[in-house]
Amino acid sequence: MAESDTVAGHTYSPAMDAKTHEQTYRGFVRFVEIGTGVVICWVLALAIGGIREAWLLAILGVIVSGAAGAVGALAPAVGWRGPLVVAILLLLYLFFA
């Protein structure tokens, strides 16, 4: 079996990069949450365009969801909640307009 206690001749300790690993993992999870929210908004915008034939609103929904995703990525306090607000507004239009 391969030895995992040395990397390129240097001793390796899993504790050496624990903080960096946790930061990278948190960033990845945050990216996935925001990206999933934006993609859900795109699907809803396509549904609005296809079902209600409101393509200008669908385009606006895509643009606003992208902006909400950017705000969520830049402001950790907002995070996935930005695209969530846009998704709720798109759902309301889809069902009640």
Stockholm file with secondary structure:
# STOCKHOLM 1.0

chainA/1-97         MAESDTVAGHTYSPAMDAKTHEQTYRGFVRFVEIGTGVVICWVLALAIGGIREAWLLAILGVIVSGAAGAVGALAPAVGWRGPLVVAILLLLYLFFA
#=GR chainA/1-97 SS CCCCSEETTEECCGGGGHHHHHHHHHHHHHHHHHHHHHHHHHHHHHHIIIIICCHHHHHHHHHHHHHHHHHHHHCTTTTTHHHHHHHHHHHHHHHHC
#=GC SS_cons        CCCCSEETTEECCGGGGHHHHHHHHHHHHHHHHHHHHHHHHHHHHHHIIIIICCHHHHHHHHHHHHHHHHHHHHCTTTTTHHHHHHHHHHHHHHHHC
//
